[in-house]
Amino acid sequence: MKVLTGSGSIATQAVSALVVSVFEGQQLSGSVTQLGAAAVEMLQRLLTREEISTKAGKVSLLHEVPGVTAQCVLVVGCGERSEWD
């Protein structure tokens, strides 16, 4: 596996998979908000319907996320934000 880091919009990175994190409370923030309105709306709908978990260690693999160049987006639940501070 090749892991790349860089700068710029994460939505337009030419990568196989993009990894973003979500915290409990269903508030999208951080790198997720850089994905663009269509992707954020999709993720918010999935969170509201509890199809994506924000619990620590839970992972969801999404294909064809609107506005995202990556082949898939891996959404990683991180639990409570306060546990990361």
NORTA-V690413 format. One record per backbone hydrogen bond with DSSP energy under -0.5 kcal/mol. NH is the residue of the N-H (numbers start at 1). CO is the residue of the C=O. E is the energy in kcal/mol with one decimal. If there is no record, write none. Layout:
nh->NH co->CO e->E
nh->NH co->CO e->E
This chain:
nh->3 co->1 e->-0.5
nh->11 co->34 e->-0.5
nh->12 co->9 e->-0.8
nh->13 co->10 e->-1.0
nh->15 co->13 e->-1.7
nh->18 co->72 e->-2.0
nh->20 co->18 e->-0.5
nh->20 co->74 e->-2.5
nh->22 co->76 e->-2.3
nh->24 co->79 e->-2.9
nh->26 co->23 e->-0.7
nh->28 co->26 e->-0.7
nh->32 co->29 e->-1.4
nh->33 co->30 e->-1.0
nh->34 co->31 e->-1.3
nh->35 co->32 e->-1.8
nh->36 co->33 e->-0.7
nh->40 co->36 e->-2.5
nh->41 co->37 e->-2.7
nh->42 co->38 e->-2.0
nh->43 co->39 e->-2.7
nh->44 co->40 e->-2.7
nh->45 co->41 e->-2.3
nh->46 co->42 e->-2.3
nh->47 co->43 e->-2.4
nh->48 co->44 e->-2.6
nh->49 co->45 e->-2.2
nh->50 co->47 e->-1.3
nh->51 co->46 e->-3.0
nh->52 co->46 e->-1.0
nh->57 co->77 e->-2.1
nh->58 co->55 e->-2.2
nh->60 co->75 e->-2.4
nh->62 co->60 e->-0.6
nh->62 co->73 e->-2.9
nh->64 co->71 e->-1.2
nh->68 co->65 e->-1.9
nh->69 co->11 e->-3.2
nh->71 co->15 e->-1.1
nh->72 co->16 e->-1.2
nh->73 co->62 e->-2.7
nh->74 co->18 e->-3.4
nh->75 co->60 e->-3.2
nh->75 co->73 e->-0.7
nh->76 co->20 e->-2.9
nh->76 co->74 e->-0.6
nh->77 co->58 e->-3.5
nh->77 co->75 e->-0.6
nh->78 co->22 e->-2.8
nh->79 co->54 e->-2.9
nh->83 co->80 e->-1.1
nh->84 co->81 e->-2.2
nh->85 co->81 e->-0.5
nh->85 co->82 e->-0.6
